[in-house]
Structure formats: C-alpha cells, structure tokens
Amino acid sequence: MASLDKASVRENVINLKSTFNELKQSGKLTSESIILFNSMLMIIDLILSIFLEKKTKKTKDNSSIPSSQTDKDETAKSQTGAHGKGKAIKDGVANNTRVNKTVTLITVDECTCCGEDLTRAPCIEIERRTKIDIIFEKTVEHMDGEVKHCSVCDATVKATFPTNMSSPLHYGNGLKAYVINLLICQMVSLKRITVLIQSIFAIVLSEATILKFVLRLHQALGEWEAKAIDTLLSQAALHVDETSLRVNKKNHWIHVYSSGDITLKKLHPSRGGQAIEDINILPRYGGVIIHDCWASYFAYDNCQHGLCGSHILRELTFIIDANGYRWAKNMKRLLQATCKVISKRKRKKLSEKEYANLQKRYRNIITRGETELPVILTKANGKRGKIAKSDAHNLWERLKTHEASVLLFAKVADVAFTNNRAERDLRMAKVKQKVSGCFRNKDYADAYCRISSFLQTMANKGINPFIAIQMVLNGQELF
C-alpha cells in the first residue's frame, strides 16, 4: 500500500471545503444537503487529525519517550544539578587513605656521546617522570581482653571491650563505605561485590552481611530525612515527579521531591493520591509545585501549580509534525521566546505589563486554535465512554484550562520553565533497575531510596558520595 502524503491529504480536504462553500453560496445545494455535508466534514476533520497523529512517529524531540533524553532549557541551567557533569566535587579525600610517596634519583655518571666522566659535574636540571598505582592494604586490629579468676569470690572476670567491639568479628567503616558505594552508587550486583572483596582483601562477605550494612546506613539516615523534609517544606518551589520500580515482582512507585540542593525519594505501592497522602509532604506544603500535569497533583489547592514547559514543547512539536496547526507553531514560538527572555534576566521574571501582554498573546493563540481544530461531536444519549479526541485537542484544552500554571514561570522568579530537575533525580533509579533488576524486599527498596536521596543531596553540595557515606558511619554532623 502506497504511503499517504500528509500535506496532500490536508490540501485535498481544504479544496473539498472550498468547493462545498462555493456550491453553498451559489445556491446549488439544498438545506438538507448542506446539513449533511457539514456533518460529514466535521467527521472527516476529526478522523483526519487523529489519523495523521497515528501516522506520525514519536521521537525524543516530539514526545516524552524516553524521558532520559529530555533536552535542557535555558532557565533550568541556573538550577542545582542542571549541568551534565553535575556540581564540581570539593577537594578532599577519604580519611582512611594513605599515600606512600618515594623519590628516586637517577644519576648521570658519564657522557653518552664522548664518554667523559660527569660524576663531579653540577646538575643543571631535573626531569621527572611519575607513576601512580594502587596497592590495596587491609588493616587488621586485634583487641585482646584478659580473663581473670577472683580468689576471694571465686568469680571469673573478663575485660570490658569498647562499644564498637561488642562481638568477636567487626568490619570497619572504611570497608562498609566502600561496599555501600559499590552497591548504591556504582550499581554493582551483590555477587560481584562479594567476589571483588574476596579477590582484593581475602575476606568472604556474604550477601546478607552487605545488606545489613545497607540497613544500618538506612537507619542512621532517619534523622537526616526528617530534617530534609522540613527543609523542603520551607522552599518556595518544589519539583515533583514519579517513576515505577519493581519490588518483589510487583509495580511500585518512587515519588521524588526536589528543591535547592535537597533531593528526597519515597517509595509507595500507589502512584496517585493515596501515595501523596501517605508521604504527607504536599498536603503540608504551601509553595509552588512544578510537575507534568498529573491529575493527582491538582487535587491540592493549598499550593500553586507550575507545569513542565519541556513536556508542553514536545507535545506541540508532535502536533506540528502531525497536523501542522498554526496555533501550535505560534504557541511553541511564544513559550520558547518567553523562556529565553527570562533566562537572561537577573530577577528571572517578567514585569506586570510584560506579563499582561504575554497573557493577551497566549489567549489570542488559544482562541485562534479553536477555529483550526475539528469540532468535537456531542455524545449521544445512553452512550458510555469518552468522546474520541485528537492529541491536539486534548493539549489545547489543557493549555486553556491551566493557563495560569503554564505561564507561572514568567510570573514567579522561583519557578523554573521545566521539571527536568525531578526527572534527572529519578533517572538513576531506572538505571539501577535495568542493571540489577527488581528488589526482592520492600525494606531494601526503601533503604535504596533514602540512601540514594542522601547521596544525591551530598553530590548537589559538592561532596563525594564515598566520603558522604563515611561521614554518616562515623557519626559526623550532616547539616
């Protein structure tokens, strides 16, 4: 079957409408014929718009598939973690490292050209060549406690060991931090970690022991998480999003809340309102939440809503590719131009007069778009289900209904144009699932969310994750 050219199909329909209007004006059609043809043209417009959308391929430029390839926007570049390489890590090394440096001097005793003795000749310059290598060093500390017999009361008395040596065998915080870093940050599987540790240190660590390290760190971060939530509740704007995660062969959802240098991820079996209520952050929040128009977020009117401009631009691109609507081109051009203007300003917002002009242009585009879109037929009495609408019509309705949320980035300085921050914070969870598969136990999935939230927050502050883990294990202050 020959492929249809979208431009020619649309042109043929326009020509058909023109011919129909000419016949109608010349009086060559009866009133019954006019009603019939008008109804047919309405149906043709609706079918054509949906058909062209079905035949248009979705790519990273005109849809949210995949979200990991979302392009950066101008305003997001000023937000924490917006750059591809992340925030620069501050200088500093872990406190359990040792540098063994040696300098060897190679003397020149004779001339390689004439054989002259140069033993007593002065050195005019030093040329240095350096080799850096790693030698893994295992430290073993034995602590022997005396056991004595009391001749007076016939009791056996044992020495009191330190609180961190309460059992016969202990692993130090350096080893724990190294293992947790491999598991959480580097996403190495449990089996590979056990093999690696055995090959380097001749220590056989069971998978259960490694998971105990994870749970202990998870518990140690409980206070940090509570303080992070309090910090998020005081922020002016909050990026929120969610993504799926497999736990024990069932679908769960990671909900992320990000602002400033704080990233918080919470796991819940539900995606919608029940999860938001149980997590209990949005019900107590009074600022602006930036999201991708998920209906569950709009249920909370205690806060303002900002919609992700990146999602809207990709949807507009798809509509332009599919149908070539002028209103979609104009809307995309308007949003991109406004975003560019705001990104170059220090105060990151428009003046009241400029915002009023933006609203006027926005509403003008929406009004003209209504005349371009096919008319939606009313649902017959007794019919169930939703009325068929094109993606273009659905987006037009969304832009009309949520005008204030779409344009909030131009009115409030703290509101970014996109929700890319939250999407980036969730991205590693999808990589983790792809590399290691699903979690078998929800406790470990919860631990992963809390620990990865902490490590992402520390990375936003410029602290290396490996050092951050040691800070927690050593009981250092985190705030």
N, C-alpha and C positions, 0 to 999 in steps of 0.2 A: 504494500500500500504506500502510495506517494505521501510524503510528509506535507503538512499544510503550512503555508507561509502566514504567520500571524498578521503581518502588515496587510497582505492582500485580503485576508478574510475580513479584517476590520474595515478595510476600504470598501469591500463589496456590500457590507451591511450599511455603511454610511450612504452609499449610492442607492441602495434599496429604499432607505428612509427618504432620500431626496426625491426619488421618483414618486413615492407614495404621497409626499406633501404636494408635489406638482399636480398630481391627479385629483387630490382632495380640493385644492384651490380652484381648479378648473371646473369643478362640479361634476366630474365624470364618475364619482363613486357615491353610492347610496349611504345613508346614515348607518345602516346595518353593516355594510362593508367596512366603513371607517372604524366602527367599534371593534369588529372582528380583527382587522389588520393592526389596530393599536394594541390589542391584547396579544396578538402573535409577536409583534415587535418587542413588547415587554419581555415575553418569554425568551425570545431569541437573544436579547441583550444579556439576560441573566445566565442563560446556558453558555453563551459565548465567553462571558467573563470568567465563569467557573472552569470552562474547558481550557481556555488559554492558561489559566493558573496551573491546571493539572499538567499541561504540556511543557511548562517552564521548569527547568531543572533548578533545584535549590542548591546553593553553594555557600561557602563561608561568608561571602560578601552580601548575600541577599536573604540570609536566614540565620537562625541561632544554632545551626548544626554544622560542625561541632562548636560548642561554646568556648573550647580551649583555644580557638583561633580568632577570638574576638580582637578586633583592631583597637588600638589605644585612641583616645580622644584627646583634644587639647587640654581641657580642664582637668582631666584625670592625671595629667603629668605632674601636677602640683601636689597630688595626694601621696600619702605614705605607701611605699611599695609599688609605685606606678612604673618604675623603670624596669626594663627587662632583666637587668643583672641584680636587682634588689638594692637595698641600702648598703653602703660601704661598711664592712666589718671593722670595728675598732681594733686598734693594736692590742695585743695581749695573747698570752699562751696559757695553756692549762698548767695548774700548779703541780702536776705530777710528772713533769717532763724534765729531762736532764740533757744538757749539751756537753759533749766531750770533744773539745777542740784541740787539735795538735798542729804545730807548725814545724815543718822540716826544711832545713836549709840545704840546698844542693850547691856545693862549691864548684868554682872553676879553677882548676889547678894548672892547666896549660893551654896554650893557644892551639885551636884546632887547625889553623892554617899553616903556621911555621913551627909549632912545637915549643915555643918559648915558655919558660916557667913563669906562671902567673900567681904563685902562692902568696907572695907579698904585695901584689898589685892591689890598689884600692878598688872597692866595689862602687861603681858609678850609678847603678840602678838595680832594682829588684823587680823581676817579672813573676807574678803569682798565678798559679792555676789551682782551682778549688774543686774538691769532690765532696758531695753531700750524700750521705747514705743513712739508712735506718737500721739500728740494731735493737731489737725488742728485748727489754730487760724485765724479768719477773722478780719482784721483791717478795721474800718470804720472811715473815716476822713470827718467831715462836715466843710465846709467853708461858713460862713455867711457874706454876704455883706450888708452893710447898704444902705438904700434908704432914701434920704432926700429931703425936699422941700425948694427951694430958695425963700425967701420972697421978694427979690429985683426984680428978673426977672420972678418969678412965674414958674421956671423950676423944674422938678423932676430929681434929680441927683442920679445915682447908683454907688456903689463902683466898682472899676476895679478888676476883678478876674485875677489870673495868667493865662498865656497862656495855661497851661496844664489842666485848669478847665474852658473851654470855653462853656460847655453845662451842663445841670442840673445833668447828671449822667456820671461818668467816671469809667473805670476799670484800676487798676494799672498794671504796667509792670510785677509784680510777677505773677498775675493771667493770664495775656496774655502768658507769657513764659511757664507756666505750661500747659495751654491748647494746645499751639502750639506743645510742646514737646509730648503730648499725641497723637496728630493728625499725626504729621510728623514722629517722631522717633519711637513711640510705635505702630503706625498704628491702633489706636483705632478709631472706627467709630464715626461720628458726634453725632448720637443719644445717644450712650453710654457715650460720654463725657458730654453731657447736663445732663444726669441722674446722673452721678458721681458728677459733680459740685453742683447740687441741693442737693444731699444727704449729701455732706460734708459741704458746705458753705451756704445752703439755698438761693442760687442765681439761678434764672432761666435765663440761657443763651440760646438764640435762635441759631439755626444753622447759620443763616445769620450773626449774631454778631461774631461767631467764624471765619467764612470765611473772615470777614472784618479784623480780627486780622492777618490772613494769608496774605492777600493782602497788608496790611500795612508793614509787615515784608518783603514781596517780593519787595516792592518799596524801602524800606530802604537799601536793599542789592544791588541796582543797581550800585552804585559806586564800591562796593566790587567786583562785577562780572567783571566790566571793568578792574580793576587792576589785577584780576586773569587771564584774557585773555592776558594782557600784559606780565605777569609773564610766562605763558605757551609758548608764542611766543619766549621767550628768553631761553627756556630749550633746552638741547642738544638732548633729545629723548622724544617722546610723544607716550603714549599708546592711541589708538583709537578703538572704538567698537560701536555697535548699538544694540538696542533691541526694540521690539514692545511694545506699550502701547495703550490701548483702551481709546479713548476720544470721548464722545458723540456717542457711538456705532460704531465708525469708527477707523480704524487702523492708529496710528501714530507711530513715531519712536523717541526714546531717543538716542541721539548721545553723547558719553562721550569722554572727552579729559582729560588725567591724566598724571601728571609728578611730581616727588618730593612729596610734601605734598599737592599739589593742585589737586582738582577734580572738573570738570565742566561738567554739563549735560545740553543739549539744546534739546528742543522738536521741531519736524518738521513733517508735514504730509508725507514727502517723505523720502525714505531710501538712495537713491543714490546721484548722482552728484548735483542735484538741491538743496538738503539739505546742502551739503557741501559748495556750493557756497553761499547760504543764510546765513549760520552760519559764514562764512568768517574767519575761523581760518587756515585751511590747505592751502588755496591759498596764505596766507601771511607767512607761516612757512617755514623755511629753514633747519631744522634739520633732524632727523630720526623719521619716524612714524612706530610704531610696530602694526601690525594688522593681521587678519586671512585670508589674500589673497582676500578680497573683491575687485572686479574689479574696482569699482568706485575710490578706493584709488590710484590705479596705474595710473590714469589719470593725477596725479600731479607729474611732473618730477622736480619741484623746490625743492623737498626734497628726501632723501634716504628712502628706504623701508626695514623693517625687518619683517620677517614672524614669526608667533607664532609657536615655536617648539612643544608646547604641542599638538596643533591640528595635526601637522605632525606625531608625535609619535603615536597618537591614530589611525590615518588612516593607518599607517604602521602596527600597531598591528592587525587591521581588515584584511588587505591584507594577513598577515601571517596566521591568523586564517582561512581565506577562501581558499587561494591557496598555502600557504607555500612557496612562492617565496624566493629564496636565496638572491636576491638583496635587498628585503625588510628587511630581517633579518640583513644583513650587514649594510644597511643604518641606521636602528634603533640603532644598536650597536655603529656605528660611532658617531651619534649625541649625544647619551647618554654619551659616554665616553668623548667626547669633552666638553660637558656641565659640567661634573664632574670635569674635569681638570681646567676649567676656574673658577669655583665656589671656588676653594681652593687657587686661586691666588689673591694677593692684587690688581694688576693692571687690573684684570678681562678681559684679552685678551691674544691671542697667539702672539708669535714673528713672524716676517715676514717669517722666514724659516719654522716654525711650521705651519703657515697658508698656505704656498705653498704646504707643504706635505699633509695638510688636503684637499686642492683643488684637488690634484692628486688622493687621495684615493676616494674622492667624485665622480670625473668624471669616475674613473675606475668602480665604482659600477653602475653608470648610464649606461655606455657602456655595461656592462655585463647584466644589466637588460633588455636592448633592445632585446638581444638574447633569454631571457626567456619568454618575453611577446608574446602573439599571434600577428600575423601580422594583421594590420587593412586593410580591403579591401577598395579600392578606390570607391568613389561614382559614380554611373552610370550617364551618361549624361541625363539631364532633371529631375532627381530625386531631390525632395525637402527634407528639414530637415537635421538633423545632423546624422553622421555616428555613429552606436552603438559602444560604447567603455566601457570597464570594469572600475570599480573604480581604479583598479591597474594601468591601462594605463593612466587614467586621472592624477593620482598622479605622475606617472613617468614623464609625460610631464611637469607638474607644477614644479617638482624638477629640471628638466633640464633647463627650461626656466628661472626660478627665482633662480638660483644658488647663485648669489651674495646676494640676500635678505635672503635666508635660512641660509647662513654662516656669515651674518653680525655680529651676536652676538659674534663670535670668533675674529673679526677684530676690532670692536669699543667697548670700555670699557663701554660706557653708555647704550648700547643696551642689554636688558635682553633676555634670551632664550625664554621666553613665553610672552604672552599678558594677563596673569592671572590678572594683576593689574586692567585693564579696565573691565574685566569680573566680578571681585569682586565688583567694584564700581557700576555696573549695577544690581547686584543681588537683592538688597533691593527693587528696582523698581518692579521686578517681584513678590516679596513677598507682596508688597503693593497692587498690582493688584489682587493677589489671595485672600488677606484678605478682601479688601474693594471694589473690583470690579473696573469698569472703572470710569473715571472722566466725569462729565456731561458738563463741560465747559472748554474750552481750557485755559482760563485765570488762572484757578486754577491748571491745569496741568503744565502750565509754572511756576507758583509760587512754586509748589512742586519740580520741577526740580532745580530751583535756590536755594531754601531753603535747600533741601537735599544736594546739591553740597556744600553749605557753611558749613553745619553741618558735612559732611564727611571730609572736609578740616580741620575743627577745631579738629575733632577726630584724624586726622593724626598728628596734632600738640600737641596732648595730652590734649585738652581742652574739658571738659564735654559739651555735646550738650545743656543741660538745662542752664548752665552758659553762653554758647556762645549766646544763644537767648537773654538772659538778657543783655549781652554786647551790642548787636545791639539796643535793645529797649531803653537802657539808653544812647545811643549815644557815646559809648566808641570807641576808635581807634582800628581798626581790624588788621592793618598791622604794 
